[in-house]
Amino acid sequence: MSQENVLVLEISTGSHYAAVEGEAGDFELHDLYDGLRTEVLDVRDLGERVAVVYVIQGRARASGLVFDGGQELAQVATLRDGMITSMRDYFNRREALEAVGLP
């Protein structure tokens, strides 16, 4: 991440929704899940942005919700001079691709 970085993390536990924005160095995804496993499904290089679609498996510590069948998530990273300047999480492929102007 660059020195001027922003991380936007949106978390939903069904009835509760929270958004956290801050420096990426303050956040570790592994802190939110037990037995976290991820598998990358798709990567789209869009020049100044990169969209990544992946499946996450594990148990959410806060809610106890288990993702044993896998939960598809996506991230869009914005780059400047080869460094990530911002990263945003999405709950599915469609939302992420729409955010970068793809169908």
RAGI-V936053 format. One record per backbone hydrogen bond with DSSP energy under -0.5 kcal/mol. CO is the residue of the C=O (numbers start at 1). NH is the residue of the N-H. Records with the same first field share a line. If there is no record, write none. Layout:
CO = NH, NH
This chain:
3 = 5
6 = 87
7 = 9, 22
8 = 89
9 = 20
11 = 18
13 = 15
16 = 13
18 = 11
20 = 9
22 = 7
23 = 26
24 = 27
28 = 31
29 = 32, 33
32 = 61
34 = 59
37 = 57
39 = 55
42 = 53
43 = 45
44 = 46, 51
46 = 48
48 = 79
49 = 46
50 = 77
51 = 44
52 = 75
53 = 41, 42
54 = 73
55 = 39
56 = 71
57 = 37
58 = 67
59 = 34
60 = 64
65 = 60
66 = 68
67 = 58
71 = 56
73 = 54
74 = 90
75 = 52
76 = 88
77 = 50
78 = 85, 86
80 = 83
83 = 80
84 = 2
85 = 6
86 = 78
87 = 8
88 = 76
90 = 74
92 = 96
93 = 97
94 = 98
95 = 99
96 = 100
97 = 102
98 = 101
